[in-house]
Structures are given as C-alpha cells and as structure tokens.
C-alpha cells in the first residue's frame, strides 16, 4: 500500500516579471556605473542600452503573457517606479 506524502513540494519558480525586474535593475545599475562621467553627464550609449532594455521588456512580457496576472502587472509597475531612484542616486 502506497501512502501519499504529507507535504507535497509545490515550487512554481520565480515569476517572469521578477526575472525581468532583476534584469532591469542590474542593467540600469551597471549602465549608470559605467557610462556616468565625473561631470554627471551620461554617455549617449547608455540611452541605446535603455532602448534595448525596453525592447527586451516588451519581448519578455509578450513571450510570457499567459503568466501575467493583475498582481504581477502592479508589481512590475511599482518595480519600474524604483528605477528613477537609482538614476537619481548617481
């Protein structure tokens, strides 16, 4: 007789929105660290990187649109609101 396990492992992994936000913060942080000059002027290539990051966001959200719920959209918007704070920090 086979018994069912009492505690079943339920691991669904990280939501895709979390992975996109971590990527956004990492790219913005390192982009600002690399392309910010001592005169507080940002190099033009930083804006190209930000455009590519926006294209990545659109592609990643479109690719995983089945996983996106109302809560994940709100979390994504709140997470994106924190990116200008990193911009102001430098």
Secondary structure, DSSP 8 states (H G I E B T S, - for coil): -----SS--------HHHHHHHHHHHHHHHHHHHHB-TTS-B-HHHHHHHHHHHHHHHHHHHHTTTT--HHHHHHHHHHHHTHHHHHHH-
